[in-house]
């Protein structure tokens, strides 16, 4: 089984004194896949990447590449290479010299170097750039040269440490597509570290969501977005409206959650991560902004066991092209909500203060049992 995977971690732990940075992490990365590790700053993802690269050793556990343990193997002897956020290209060398650098360090002959550099530049789509200076390249071209400098060494796994972080927004959006296409074309396994969920969702075959040193969930981007396993994943991946409440009962095939902020929310029992609930169980409730339909006040549907309905007052209109949204405050309870603005133009005349009917189906309400006691924040609203 091991040779089916380019990289494996088995119960990897890394401690710094009493602090556990990586805690019992296990993963398997299939050959030729694009695998991202996504999480907030300080979650342990860079520490994990540095262990994969060999810059630091795990406190416990094992790391295997191509089925062989690499514990104790120096970074330059592991079949991996790393692309750093700031690329670290040598400005005094031209493109071909940058790409050839690792081969020269290994003592490879000139003829072989020239052949491999030419082949690798062609693989990354820059076959005629060998004699250019680094200063002559665009940001996207520099990114490709940094990757070429690693690929020329024929690694089993390419590690990428937030390589798009230093790029401007438009170039970053362009490079997400380019990197995904490049990885598909060359077939090398990519392990990509990022705190940017958009990067992970757009590019990856699989994503591991990391929090406080552990993996909360590993799955496809679609699984993480539509079927999160934990409240952290539901809140971190994508945007969500969130409530806290208490499970009451199941009626007409729908679970009823009594919200701390007032009112009830209906959910399909299949959307509850633990369907074996008892009355009084504390719950975290999540609804995606795009799941909510808006209508003029008095024109929306009424609540039923299969449909949730609320009223809200517009507080802010956030224009962001296709990602535009409306910030509302629920009329009865004052709970803040975010709703994706439909792109039909039907609500082009919305103004702050307008009152709307809000609705969404019970099947679009995701719920998680919460063992934390309810507390009140400064506004008096219950929080987990």
N, C-alpha and C positions, 0 to 999 in steps of 0.2 A: 504493500500500500504506500510506503513512504516515497517511492520514486514517482508517484503520481503528482507529488507536490514539489514546487520549487523551494518553498520555505515553510517551516513549522516552528511553532513555539509550544513548549510543553510545560505548563505551570510555572512560567517565568516570574521571578520575584526580584526586585531590586530595592534594597534598603540603603539609606544614607543615615547612619546612626540609628536613631529611633524612628525616623520617618520612612514610611514605605511609599516609594514613588510608583512602583509597578507591583501589582498584587495578584499573583496567581493567574497570569494571562496565558491563555492557550489559543492558538489559531493555526489554520492550515490554508495555504495560498496555492491554488492550482497553477499549473504551468501556463504561462502566457496570459495571465489575467492582470487586470488593473484593479489593485486593492488599495483602498484608502483607509487611513486611521483618522477619525474625526473627533475633535473634542475641544473644550475650552482651554485657555492658557492654564498651565499648571496641572493638567490632568494626567501627565505621565507619557504622552505620546512621543515627545522628542527623546526622552530617556529610553523608551523602548526602541526607537529607531537607532540610537547610538549603540545599544546592545546588539542589534542586528548587524550593524556595521563593524562591530568589534572594538569600538573606542572605549567602551566600558564592559565589564563582565557582570553577568547576573549574580545575585546573591544565592539564588536557588533556581532549579529548573534547567531546561535544555533548549538549545536552538539548533535546528537542523536545516541545512541547505542541500538540496538534491539528495535527501535521505541520510546525510552524514552530519554528525554533530560537529559544530565549529567552536565549541567551548575551548578557550585557550588558544585559538588560532588568531594570529595577528591580523589587523585590518587589511594589510596589503597582500595577505595570502588567502583571503576569503574571496569566493567568486561573486562578490558584490561591488558595486560602485555607488557613489552618492553625488547627487546634484544639490548644491546648497542654495539657500535663498538668494544670496548675492552673487551666485554663479562662479566667482573666483577665477575668471579668465585672466590670462597674462597679457596686459596691454602692450608690452614690448615685443610680443610675438605676433606673427600673422595667424590667420585661421588655421592653416595646415600645421603650423608648429604647435599651436595649442592642442589640436586633436592628437598630434603625434607624441605629446609629452610623456604620457604613461608608457607608450611602447619604447621610447628612448630610455626611460628609466629601467626598463626590463632588459635592455641590451639587445633589442630586436634589430636585425640588419636593415640597412637603408632601403633596399629594394622592397623588402616585405612591408616596411613602414609606409612607403609611398603608395603601395598597392592597397593596403588596408585603409589608409586615410582617404584615398579617392573613393573606395567602396562605401565607407561610412558617411562621407559627405553626401554621396548620392542617396543613401538610405534616408537621410534627414532632409532631403530636398534642396541641398545647396551644393550641387556638383561643381559649380564654377567659381566658388568663393575662396578657394584655398589661399590665394595670394592677397586677399583683402586684409586690411588691418582691423582690429577689433573695434576701433573708433568709427569705422565706416559702416558698421552693422546696425540694423534696427534692433529694438528690444526683443522682438520675436526671433530674429536671426541669432542674437546672442544666446537666447534660450536653447535654440537648436544646436548651437556649437557646444554649449556646456553638456548637452546630452550626448552629442557625438563623441566628445572626449572620453565619456564613460563607455559608450557602446563599442568603441574601437577595441576595448580590452575584453570584449565578449563576456560580460558578466552574466551569471544565471539570473540575478535579480538586480534591478536598478532602484535605488532608494532616493526619494525626492523629498527634501525637507522644506516645505512651503516655498517652492521655487517661483511662484507667481506673486509673492507678497510685495516685492519691490516694484512691480509694474503698475502703470496707471490703469484706471478702471476699464477703459475701452480696450487696451491691449490685453489686459487680464481676461476679459470676456472672449477675445479672439483666441488667445492661447489655450483656453480650456478646450475649445474645439480642436485646435491643432494638436495638442498633446494626446487627446483621445484618439484621433486619427493616426498619429505617428505610432502610438503604442500598438494599435491594431495592425499597422502595416509591418512593423519590425518584429512583433511577436515576443519581445522580451517582457518578463514579468516586472511590473511597476508596483512599488509600495510607496504610497503617497501620503505624506503627513500634512494635515491642514486643520485650521479652526474654522474655515469658511465652508459652510454647508453646501453652498451653491457649487463650489468646485467639486466636492465629493459626490454630490448627486448627479452632476452632469457627466463626469468622466468615468466613474467607477463601475466595474462589474459587481463588486461587493464592497461594503463599507462596514468598518467596526466603529461603533460609537463608544468613546472612552470617557470615563468620569471617575475622578478620585482614584486613579491607578487601576481600575477594572474595566472590562468590556461590559457595557450595559446590553448591547445587542450587536450581532453580526448578521448582515443580510443584504439583499439587493437594495438599491435606492428606493424602489417601489415598496418593498416590504417595510423599510424603516419609516417611510412617510405615511403609508396607509394602514400599517399593522404594527405600530410601536409596541414593544414589550413592557416598557416602564414609563412612569411619568416623566423621567428625565428625557428620554428619547422623544416622547410626544411633545415636550416643550422646547427641546433644543433643535430638532430637525423640522424646519419649516416654521410657520407662524401658527399660533393657536390661541383661542380664547379659553380661559381656564376658570373653573369654579371649584369650590369645595362644598360638599354636602353629605347627606346621610342616606343610605339605602333604606327604603321603606318596605316595598313588596314588589311582586310581579303581577300585573293585571293585563288582560287581553294580550298576553305574550310579550309585554314590554316591561322592563324594569323601571321603577319610579324612584328618582333621587330627589330628596327634599333639600334644596339649596340653603346654605347658611345665610345667603343674602336675600332670601325670600323666594317663594314660588317653587315650582317643580320642573325637572327636566326628565324627559322620557328617553330611554335608550334601548336598543335591541340587546338582549342578553348575550348575543354573540360578540358584542363590542365590549363586554366586561372581561377583563383578563382572568378573573376568578369568579366563574358563574355560581359557585357554591356559597352564596352570600346569605347572611342572616340579617334580620331587621336590626338597625342601629349601626351597621358597618359604615365607617367613615370612607368617603370616596373622593378621588380627584377626577374631575370631569373636563374633557377637552373637546373643542369644536373648531375645525379649520375655518378661517375667514371666508374662503371660497365656497364653503358648504351652505352659507347663509344667504337666503333670498330676501331682498328688500322690496317693499311696496309702499306707496303713499299711505298715510294714516287712514285706517278704516277700510282699506282695500285688500289687506292681506288675509290669509286663512286663519281660522281659530285653532287653538291647541286641541289635539286629540291624542290618543295613546300612541299613535304612530308619527305624530308631528308635533314639534316644539314651536311655540309662538310667543314672542315678546314684543314690546314696543320700546323704541329708543329715540333719543334726541341727538341730532348731529352736533358734534363738537368741533371736528376738524375734517377738512377734505385734503387728503394727501395725494397730490398728482405725481405719478411716477410712470407715465405711459401706460403700458399694459398691466403694470403692477400697482395701479392706483387703488386707494382704499379710503374708507370712511371710518373715522373714529366716532363712536357713539357712546352715550351713557344710557343704560337701561332705565326707563322712565320710573318704574316703581321702586327699584332698589338702589339705583345709582351705580350699578356695576358697570365698569368700563368694558367696551367691546370693540373689536376691529372687524370690519366687513370688507371683503374684496369688492371693488366697484365694477359692475359689469361693463363691458366695452361696447354695449349696444347704443349708447348715447341717450338712453331713456331717462337717465338721472343727471343729465348735463346741467340742469337748473338747480341742483341741490345747494342749499345755503346752511350755514351754521344756525342752529336753532330749529331746523325743520324736524318734524316728528315722523317716524317711519314705523311700519310693521315689519317685524323680522321673523323668519321661519326657517326651519331645517328639519330634516327627517330624523327619526329616532336612530336609524341605521348609521347616521353620520356623527353620532355622539359616542366618543371613546371614553371608557371609565376604568379607573384603577383603584383597587382597595388601598386605603391610606391608614396606617396604624398610628400616625401622629395625632395628638389631640389638637382640636381647633383652638387658635389663638386670635386675638384681635389686633389689627394694626392701628396706626395712629388715627386713621379715619373711622375706626370702629368696625371696618369690614373684616369678616372672618377670613383667616388665611391658614394654610397648612404649615 
